[in-house]
Amino acid sequence: MIGAAITVFVAVIAVTLYLMAQAAWYDTNATLDIQREANLGMERVLRGFKAASDAAPRGLLDAKSFAVDGSGNISFTSGIDLKERRFYSENNQLMYDPDTAIGGDEIAILGNVTTFRCAASSQNPAKIVLIDLGVSKKIRAVEKIMNLSGVAVLRNA
């Protein structure tokens, strides 16, 4: 009788520990997914996203000049092919417009975006861009948000 009680007690503890470890793994894995998505979005803004009309990816690092609107969205002129491009947030998506002169070619490059703001640096406003990007994901009924901040120093400015 005592042996059975000890066996049940040990089994309950083992199952409890297993379920706690599984929940911790799930939360950690989901958090890593959010970090990966946020990093990918930031990399696409900085290094570029290859649209069908582009010969190679064009991002902020290749910009010759840039302009930030009142919403924190950014338009920039590529220092390579002199096309005006734009990154902006719309309907919780990070959007890329590979050529602002052509309508309908916009591409959604990242979903679940909570914030996207760009600003010119006060130290060198013609060459340095500050970027804030927030991405969210619901994990077991809890909204988790990953915020990244980045700095782009324009190579061709």
Stockholm file with secondary structure:
# STOCKHOLM 1.0

chainA/1-157         MIGAAITVFVAVIAVTLYLMAQAAWYDTNATLDIQREANLGMERVLRGFKAASDAAPRGLLDAKSFAVDGSGNISFTSGIDLKERRFYSENNQLMYDPDTAIGGDEIAILGNVTTFRCAASSQNPAKIVLIDLGVSKKIRAVEKIMNLSGVAVLRNA
#=GR chainA/1-157 SS CHHHHHHHHHHHHHHHHHHHHHHHHHHHHHHHHHHHHHHHHHHHHHHCBCCTTCSSCBCGGGEEEEEECTTSCEEEEETTTCCEEEEEEETTEEEEESCTTSTTCCEEEESSEEEEEEEECSSCTTTEEEEEEEEEEEETTEEEEEEEEEEEECSCC
#=GC SS_cons         CHHHHHHHHHHHHHHHHHHHHHHHHHHHHHHHHHHHHHHHHHHHHHHCBCCTTCSSCBCGGGEEEEEECTTSCEEEEETTTCCEEEEEEETTEEEEESCTTSTTCCEEEESSEEEEEEEECSSCTTTEEEEEEEEEEEETTEEEEEEEEEEEECSCC
//
